[in-house]
Amino acid sequence: MEHSIVALNPILFMIAALLIIMACYTALDLLTTFLSVEKYKRLLFIGSSCSMGVALWTLNLVIIFTLDNSGVASYNFSTILFSLLLAISLSAVGLLAISYKTELLQIIFCSFMLTLALLSNYMMSILTINHSVQYNPYLLVSTLLIIFSIFATALAIFFYFKRVSQSSLKPLSTLMMGGAIIEGYYLLLRVIPIPVDGKDGRGDFVQLTPFMLYLVCVVSLFILASLIGSSTIVGRRLAKSDNTVNDIRHALDQSAIVAITDAKGTITYVNEKFMEISQYEEQELIGTNHSIINSGYHSREFFTDLWVTIGQGQTWNGEICNRTKTGDTYWVDTTIVPFMKKGKPYQYISICSNISRRKKAEYDLMGSIQELEDMHYAIDQSSIVAITDAKGVIIDVNEKFSEISGYDRNELIGQTHRLVNSGLHSKEFFEEMWRTIHDRKVWKGEIRNKAKDGSFYWVDTTIVPFFGVNGKPFQFLSIRYDITERKQTEEMLHRQDKLAAVGQLAAGVAHEIRNPLTSMKGYTEYLQLDETDETRLEYLEIILDEIHRVNEIVEEFLQLAKPQSLNLETKNIVKIIENVLSLTEFDARKKHVSLKLVCIHEEILVNCDENRIKQVFLNFINNGMEAMPGGGAIKVMAERKEENVQISIIDTGMGMPPEQLRKLGEPFFTTKKSGNGLGLMISFKIIENHLGKVFVESEVNKGTVFKIVLPIKPVKNAWPRK
């Protein structure tokens, strides 16, 4: 029997070729969309696989129809359906590989699966006849290699070199893949021919009946309409999404600095604002990474943390300092969003806003804050600081305020300065102060305050008012310096000036008074010898007492006028105090005054003239008892303070108002009914000769405190100072 090769009708072949090319284009188009979007991925992949399967199956359908029409094999619907499903399945396996990663290995695998699908469909045509075929294996392998090479080249052009220009590569790849399918069937028909009985022994074109021609056209149109319809539906859905994406992208481009990178950080897109702020052109940025604008400000750990965050699929937000092409730096508030595929990021979009002005303002503000903190620290270390609200309520104090006042911070917050008011200053004094600071003026002055333990301290005060936008004060800042020692020194110098004045008076007058007193005393005593009248004798006795009192005053003047040498010896000051208290104990009982010594030390050695020191203690204790006519208590405290000993004589008497306290120690000033005030002056002089100091604190109706400070270390050349 003679056979001829099946020859396809030209009209049928042209329709099939058109369907193949359109199906290939649709497959590539849907696959490209599948790789670039996250929505409808399953539908897109199925459509791409079906389109590629139809492209591979179309010529197989034509051959089956040709065999059926020639009478070689009968039409079998199950064979046609199986061959279509086989082509779609093998195409899906190949496209699945290339959708996972578009690398060379995946392209080779996909080309192999497409070649296998083409060969399998052709073999399905042979299965329709029960006939053994002969072929040359070398020619078959060569044919398959040619088909494989064309498929691989088309896919490589489209995917592996996709960065060139995808819009022009898609038609080229479509034509190459369509050509590979058509050429593949043509070569396979030559390598594995399908025998058909012929009258003349030659292969003739099979003439299709009008029914077959219409059938092929209807099937072709149905396939074409299905492909176009599915592509149109997906296209419309994607177009709607694309419009939204484009709107969002346009809005971002107008308001933000946008860059897109691939998974390795290589820049694939930048907008105009990115180029504007970085001063780089687009071609200088595309293909590089963000190290091109790295300013070096941030550490390696900073960027490591950034990459770890976005590599885990999490959005990163932070502020980055970048560098322009000209070397200037700028700050951007950056949000980096990773786009994930199969659990791994495949690209990143960076959305930034320029915050350079804000950062500059922050740096300027930080510098100002640092300066304020430095000034605040300096003031805190050297000054006593308090802040009050508009009503004078304390809202903040520093440690030095707590330290000098003896109050804890919590005890001061919420209180007014009445808590430390010593009562020295008048109401008018504080009214003038408040009037000044409310007139937007800084007030300066010296204030005596009272600590928690009852002691007094002086502060040089500056009060600065702060006013709000409404023109009213909302807080006051008080900066004070401790001037207690200075005030005590001034007081001591003031007393020394008074003592010097009295000494000069005594030097000029004492001798002139003493001579007449001696004569008056002698004649009065002479008159007493012959006087027998009791009344006259009483008058003469009064005259002698007054002469004696005047003489004592003169003696006190002389003590102030001339230096007195001291008999300095190392003595236990505690024993001296105990001795003085025992001397005054009887007198104290009569006046209902209790005496108490408080000292934790049994021995405190000082260099002193014991008799002179006793004279001072007796004077101060007697003054205290006289200030308590109705009885009371006197407490004597002795304590070490560094290189000194402080003896405090505290009474619970009537106390003295500030104006009397200022005059204390002046010649002839006394608060007693009888006295001349010289006793205190002499006592101050004695302590001064011992290189010591006397401080007096008093409060009306609460009592008076005399504080005597004497050096513990030996005193050399402790002679009175003129």
Secondary structure, 3 states (H helix, E strand, C coil): CCEEECECCHHHHHHHHHHHHHHHHHHHHHHHHHHHCCCCHHHHHHHHHHHHHHHHHHHHHHHHHHHHHHCCCCCCHHHHHHHHHHHHHHHHHHHHHHHHCCCHHHHHHHHHHHHHHHHHHHHHHHHCCCCCCCCCHHHHHHHHHHHHHHHHHHHHHHHHCCCCCHHHHHHHHHHHHHHHHHHHHHHHHHHCCCEEECCCCCCCECCCCHHHHHHHHHHHHHHHHHHHHHHHHHHHHHHHHHHHHHHHHHHHHHHCEEEEEECCCCEEEECHHHHHHHCCCHHHHCCCCHHHHECCCCCHHHHHHHHHHHHCCCCEEEEEEEECCCCCEEEEEEEEEEEEECCEEEEEEEEEEECHHHHHHHHHHHHHHHHHHHHHHHHHHHCEEEEEECCCCEEEECHHHHHHHCCCHHHHCCCCHHHHECCCCCHHHHHHHHHHHHCCCCEEEEEEEECCCCCEEEEEEEEEEEECCCCCEEEEEEEEEECHHHHHHHHHHHHHHHHHHHHHHHHHHHHHHHHHHHHHHHHHHHHHHHCCCHHHHHHHHHHHHHHHHHHHHHHHHHHHHCCCCCCCEEEEHHHHHHHHHHHHHHHHHHCCEEEEEECCCCCCEEEECHHHHHHHHHHHHHHHHHCCCCCEEEEEEEEEECCEEEEEEEECCCCCCHHHHHHCCCCCCCCCCCCCCHHHHHHHHHHHHCCCEEEEEEECCCEEEEEEEEECCCCCCCCCCC
